[in-house]
Amino acid sequence: MTWLREALRRLATLVHRGRFHRELNEEIQNHLDLKTQSGIESGLSPDQARSAARLEFGNSLLIHEQGRDAWGWLWIDRLGQDLRYAWRQLRRSPGFALVAVLTIALGIGANAVIFSAVNAVILNPLPFRDAHGILTAWVSSSHDVVFAGPEAVCGPYYQEWQKQTQLFAEVGGFNERTANFTGRGTPERLIGSEITASLFPLLRVSPALGRAFATDDQQPAKASVVLISDRLWRSRFASDPGVIGQSIKLDDQFFTVTGVMPPGLEFPNDSDFWTPLVLAADCNNASMRVLVRLQPHVPMDRARAAVGVLAADLDRRNGNHGAAGTSTTLMPLGYEIGGDLRTPLLVLFGAVGLVLLIACVNVANLLMARSAARQREIAIRSALGAGRARVIRQMLTESVLLGVLGGALGLLLAYGGYPLVASAASHLPHSFFGSAAAAARMASAGIDGRVLGFTVALSLLTGVLFGLAPAWRISRTDLAATIKEGGGQSGLGARQGRFQSLLVTGEIALALIVLVGAGLLIRSFLALMKVDPGFDPANVLTMNLSLPESRYPTSAAMIAFEQQVLARLSNLPGCSGGVLTAGRPMMRGGRGDTAGRPMVGGGGGDTAGRPMVGGDRGDTAGRPTVRGGGGDTAATAGACAAGVVFGLPFGELDIQGDTQVEGAAPPPPGSPPLISLKSLVGGDYFRAAGIPLRSGRAFDDHDTPTSPHVLMISESLARRLWPQGDPIGKRVDPGFSDAGWYSVVGVAGDVKQFALSDSESFAIYLPYQQSPIPFLMRDMTVVLRTSSDPLSMIPAVRRVIEGVDPELPLYEVASMQELVYRSVSEPRLNMALLAAFAALALVLAAVGIYGVMSYSVTQRTREIGVRMALGARRADVLRSVVSQGAKRAAAGIALGLIGALFLTRFLTSLLFGVKPTDPVTLAAVAALLAAIALLACYIPARRATRIDPLAALRCE
């Protein structure tokens, strides 16, 4: 333990160095006093004795330094000296220090904000212990050429995976569920989840009160238990610890509360409650998501190979799945939660990195200019014995101190800026995984220890980065020439000019790359806003409701509810007509019905007979001005209409499946089926939504359950099925089991169902009262077109619904414009952030060019004075200075264009209607940057033309 004692001794010396200095001085003085006294006793005078003592003892200052060296860790003491000297230097130049610190703070603050989001979404997306070991297990069908990608897992597959204990340490499953919460005040629609008993142990979480689910709770006879979130416990139960054992009512069914989950736990679905997941005995209508933990000794590659073999074996044994070619994919849950936000976050992180580099170049140029004025100081220090390494260390200490101060201020800016970014991201839509879950994680995260460590490291690195080149340059000062110059005009000569030119060129190139990225996103967003959604969102109110099976067990009961609602909505002041639809446009799908079942049709599925359930199509936030549907509609200006729909554009619910035409030849083997969107509409939906009618008629009161079955199709589907003929009167099988043939009675305009960026999609509309599957009628959206602000009609519509069923909650109340607004929030957020960083880069580049040119003019004062004294005109001087800056700008723009052509490839997935190499954007950005650069050069050049030749020469 000798090293430990030595380290402790040195640490004590460092902490109490003042006392050790005093003791050493006293010891040296005692030696001198003793020798002086000995000399006096030998007959010398006191002065002679003191002189002899000092000569005999030696150089006391040298001995003092040697004693300090023996203490160890002298570098810390010298670092303290360097820091104190650096602080004095900055205090002597407050203007320089302020500009440098602000420049670095802007760059580091922007990086801290985006890194916080990257940390929340990519590096640390899950708030669970040992979260890195959690994987998602997806089933994929290679035969499914239309809906390629991850699919839900069925009960038999889940049970088989549970048996693979040599591969999986733990397996847990969950399913999305929503329910009407009634019996305790105002009815409310809650988002929840059905989970297996093993899910929370897999996540390493347990209830804060009560108990979690046991395996027996998953039996159908014992599944009437529930766990509630801390949020629901506080808001609806007043944090009552006696809630355990109480009963609550979900969809008219009583559940016993067994536990309250800890604060902040809302996985997997922003859930307010969790009920046991009863596993189905077959693979029809699979909807479960599965998480696994691998055994500690099983590597990922081996696990993926093993599940592939297992999937093939299950294919052979499980005939119900009908999924020959099924495979299983394992993926880290954190990667899945990152969703579509990963790419834009990484792009933004790269952009703020370029902004920080521009800031570093600016500060490096400031230090280069400042170092010219300090050449004499450095030369004298070098002449007195300071080595080159010592000079570089002192200069780097000053730059690192600037970096640390800029980092501290940047962290404060990040504390204020991150909530704004998280708030903007919080408008992303609800989903299990993907952008919405990542945005929720962003909103709950903040500036944590990892972000703080990143900021500190970045501050130190930045200080070294922008300080190294000036320190290296100034350490190579010619001592003799500098000292001989005295206090006259000094500079680092032509080499400094060339180096600063390179810095400015690089700064312009970096700024152009960021500006091109922002320009592409702006043009992409503008192109998105010009898209016609196919409907008129102005003055349209939408709100969802769900009919519980206990009170509405039959289609007749649900139709009676629909008719009552429409009749009462028709009598609202200023409105006439009514519309009922199921599902709003441009909203996410995948929510099940009130019993937690997925929204699927019987036979209207893929080639394996499975229904196509829409889901995870996220909306976003941004208030666009959207053009209306165009064409002829049944609505007149200022008229009101109301109705309900399952399949509202930009809405919550959707079903997709194959479609067949009577008399058409079957598609060739292996060809993709004709997939179309299926919507149920009631009343005067098309007039309420502002969807144009192209031909035929819309549904009316004669389209009842007992009348001939009819449907409407979209314009694009009509062109696809009957490119030369009239579709009216033709018969179509919409793809539901035993639905039979439906006659086409009308053609509606094409509608963007999920997002403005959607490509052409086929749609089929069926009358609400002729729904081939009754449970599809349970979830509907009320659609009301008004003659004034639609939000003002919310109380009236609530009263209508309460008058029909007082225990039926309305949820997701929004105007149609708000739904469209949300649908573009992600591209709008990407555009806004990158545009802000591009503007910052442009300002920093302009300031940097101006600073370098201004310093160059100052350095050339004598030269310009001589030229003007010899007859040079002011225009010649102006042209000379501007051309010098223009050459740097041209070189930077050329390099930036090359870099932009290479880097903008990574923006491809974020663009709509514009290519990454868009020549208009490249040309516009190059012209803008050239204009800014010339303006930044012109101001110092104009000042140069006003130099008095006599004053300039006299100054020399």
C-alpha positions, 0 to 999 in steps of 0.5 A: 500500500506504499502507492496509496500512502504516497498518493495521500501524502501528495494529496494532503500537500496539494490541499495544504500547500500554503502551510507547506510553503510556510514550513519550507520557508521557515526551515530554510530560514532556520538553516540560514539563521544557524549558519549566520549565528555560527559565523558571528561566533567565529568573529565575523560581523553580522553582515559578513556572517549572513553573506557567508551563510547564504553563500554556503547554503546556496540558492534558496529560491532554487532549493524552494523550487526543488522542494516543491518538485519533491511534493509531486503533482506540480502540474496541478499547481501550474495548471492553476497558475495558467488558469488564473493568468488566462482569466486575467487575460479574458478580463482585460479583453471583455469584448473579445471574451463575450463574443467568443463565449456567446459564439461557442454557447450557441453551438454547444447549446444546439448540440446539447438540445439535440443530444438530449433528444438522441439520448432519450430516443436512441441511446436510452429509450427505455426506463427499465432496468437491464433494458438493453436485453429486451428484444421484440419478436416479430412474425413476418410472412414472405408471401405477403407481397402487399403488407410486407413487414412485421405482423402480430403474434398469435397465442400458439406461437407465443406458447411455443416460444415460452417453451424455448427455455434454452433460448429465451430467459423470459417471454412476455406479450401485450395487446392494445386495448381501449375501454369506456371508464364509467361509474365514477363521475364523468365517463372517460375513454381510457387507453390501456393494454392487455398483458401476460402475467410475465410482462412486468417481471420481464420489464423488471417493474412491480406495482407500487401498491398491491400485487401484479398478475398471476398466471391464473389471472390469464384464465377466462374465468379469472381475467376480471382483474385490473392494474391501474396507472399512478396517473389514473389512481391520482386523478380518479381515485384521489390517491386512495390506498384503499383502492386495492380490492375495489371494483371499477367499470370498464366497458360495462364490465366490473374489474377488481383492482389488484395493484397500482403501478409506480409513477411514470410507468405507462408502457406499452401504450401510454396506458392507464390500465392493464388487464390480463391477456387471455391467449387465443387457441388459434392464430385467427385475428392475431394482434399480440406483440411479444417481448423476450429476454435471451438467456445470458449465454445466447448471442444474438446471431445464434438466437436469430438463427434458432428462431428462424428454424423454430418458425419453419417448424411452426409453419409445418405444425400450425395449419391455422396460421396459413403462413407458409414462409413465415419468419421471426425477427428479433430486434432490440426494443429500444431500436423499435421505439426509436421508430421514424424519429431516428433518421431525422434526429441523426440528421439534426445531430449532424447539422448541429455538429456542422454549426458547432464547427462553424462556431469553432472556426469563428473563435479560431479566427478571433484567436488568430487575430488576437494572437497577432497583438500578443506576439511581443508578449509571447516573444518576451516570455520565450526569451525569458525561458518559456519553452514552446510547449509551455507557450502552447499549453498557456494558449490552450488553457485560455481557449479551453477556459473559453470553451468551458464558459461557452459550454456552461452558457450553452447548457443554460440555453439547452435547459430553456430550448429542450422543453420547446423541442420536446413539446413540439414532438409531443404532438406526434400520434399515439402508437405502441412503437415508432415515432409517438412512443419515441416522442413520449420518451422525449417529452419525459426526458430532459438534461440528465447526467449523460447530457451533462457529461456530453456537454462538458466533454464537448466544451473541453474538446471544442476549446482544444479544437479552436485553440490548437491552431492559433496556439501552434501558430503563435508558438512559432513566432520569430523572437528577434524580428518580433522584439526588434519591431517594438510596439509597431504594427505586428502580424503573423504574416502571409502564412496567417493570411493563408490559414485564415483564408482556409478557415473562412473557406471551410466555414462557408462550405459548412454553412452551405451544407446546412443551408442546403439541407434546410432548403430541401426540407422547406421545399419539401414541406411547401410541396406537401402543403400544396397537396389536395387531401381530397376533402374540405377540412374547413369547419368540420368537427370530429369526435370518436365514440365506442359502443359497449357490447353489453348495451349494444349487443346487436346490429339493430341496437347500434343502428338505432343509436345511429339513427337517434344521434343523426336525427338529433344532430339534424335538429341542431340550430343552423344545421341540417342533415346527418352523417355517420362514419366509422374511422376518421381520415389521416389518423393512426390505425390499429386500435381494437374494438371495445373488447380489445379485438383488432379491427379486422374483417372476415375474408377481406384479408391478404392471400392467406385469408387474414384481414389487413388491419391498418395501424401505426400510420402516425400523424404529426403536428403543424397547421397547414393551410389545406386546399379543399376536396374540389369538384362537385359535392353534396354540400353547399356553402354555409350548409351544415351536415352531420354523420358518423364514419369508420375510416375517417381520413387522417383518423383513428381506424381503418381496414384494408383488404382484397377486392374482387369484381364480378366476372373478372378473371382471377389474377395470375398466381403470385401476383399481388391482390387488389388491396383497398381501404374499407370504410363504413359511412352513415347519413350524409358523410360525404357532404359533411366531410366535403368529399366530392361526388364524381358520378352516381349517388351517395348513400341515403335513407333507403340503404337499410339492412334489408335493402339490396347491398350497395357501395361506393368506390373511389375515383382511382379504384373506378379507373383501375377496375373499369378504365373504359366503362361506367362503374355504376351498377357493376358488382364488387365483393368488398372482401369480407367473409360471406358478404356477397356482392355489392352494387356500385351506386356512386364514385367519390373523389380520391382522399388522402387517408393517412397522410398528405404524402400518400400515393394513390390509394383505392377505397370502398365505402359501405353504408353503416347499416349494411356493415358485413361485420357487426363489431365494426359498427361499435367504433365510430367517429361523429363528423359535423360540418358547421357554418361557424367555428366547429369547436363551438359546437362541442357542447351541443354535440356532447348534449346530443350524445348524452341525451341518447346514452349518458354513459357514453364518453366522447374522446379525441375531439378535434377539428378536421383542420387539427387532424391535418395539422397533426399529420404534417407535424413531423416534417414541419418539426424537422424543417423548423429545427433544421431551418433554425440551425441553418439560420444560425450557421448563416449568421455565424458564417457572415460574422466570421467573414466580416471579422476576418475581412475587417481584421484584414483591412486593419492589417493592410492599413499602411498598404492601402494608405501607400496605394492611395497616396500613389494615386489608387482610386477608392473604387480600386481599393473597394474592388481589391478588398471585395475580390479578396473576400469573394475568392474565399467565398467562391471557393467555400461555395464550390466545396460546400456544393460538393459536400452537399451533393454527397451528404444530402443523400441522407435526407431522402427519406425525409423529402417529399416532391423534391430530390436531394440534388434539387438544382433550384435549392442548390442554386438558391442557397449558393446565391444567398450565401454568395450575397451574404458573403459579399455584403460581409466583405463590402462593409469593411471594404467601404471602410477601407476606402475612407482611410486617410493616406497621410494618417495611415503613413503617420501612424507608421 
